[in-house]
Amino acid sequence: MFLEKIVNVRREKVIKAQKKIPFGEMRKMAEEQVSHRLPLSLSQALLTEKAKRKVGIIAEIKKASPSKGLLREQFDPVAIARGYAKSGAVAISVLTEEDYFLGSPDHLRAVRTVVSLPLLRKDFIIDPYQIYEAKVLGADAVLLIAALLEKEEIKEMINITESLGLEALVEAHNLTEAEKALAAGARLIGINNRDLRTFVTDINVSLELASFLKEAGVVMVSESGIKNKEEIKALMVAGYHGVLIGETLVKASDPGQALEVLLA
């Protein structure tokens, strides 16, 4: 199963990373960053756009995906980030997972130097070490996937995230996972329209969970498989504060221009 495979790979990567920079050292570096740079709030950015009746798009930078393979041959994360910022992205999501998405922590570090938007570290986070690392790389938010973590683990990771001035976007794919995210204290919840077990995408997943999330009073994001303005409008009408779009943008010849079209 894909999820089990990727979790095992990430565990190995974390062990290797800690041999280079031990846990205590990474935590110290992250804690020092707290006073050096004020983080940018992803939640606030989304709420501000919603208040203006505008679409909040978190534009994603990724080179490949396990379901579609290579998405973009001419891949320049910095150029893509600049295009997104210029075209009106509310935030940028950067894939840092190396094996299946051909991402890199270096992509996040490089993007941080050229944009002043909130940055989301998109990865399969299974260890607090990765959260401290995200802070050091310049992230403002991290993705936590409810399917990979127990409720208590999510709770602990949210606490670490918030202690660093970051936010956790807790991702769910169904009601059970959304309830788990809420019970763990999530205030920013992303609904992944893609089933990570089958890779099938369906935006009805987000639409069906909208009323539950609205009632919970959380900031709501719909992720994956969103291709056009009609789908974005349906999600915003349902109560979502923002949408995360990757594949549709990075497959375009000019990702920034593709974003402009969706926002027009």
Buried (B, 14 or more C-beta within 10 A) or exposed (E): EEEEEBBEBBEEBBEEBBEEBEBEEBBBBBBEBBEEEEBBBBBEBBBBBBEEEBBBBBBBBBBBBBBEEEBBEEBEBBBBBBBBBEBBBBBBBBBBBBBBBBBBBEBBBBBBEEBEBBBBBBBBBBBBBBBBBBBBBBBBBBBBBBBBBEBEBBBBBBEBBEEBBBBBBBBBBBEEBBBBBBEBBBBBBBBBBBBBEEBEBEBEBBBBBBEBBEEBEBBBBBBBBBEEEEBBEBBBEBBBBBBBBBBBBBEBEBBBEBBBBBBE
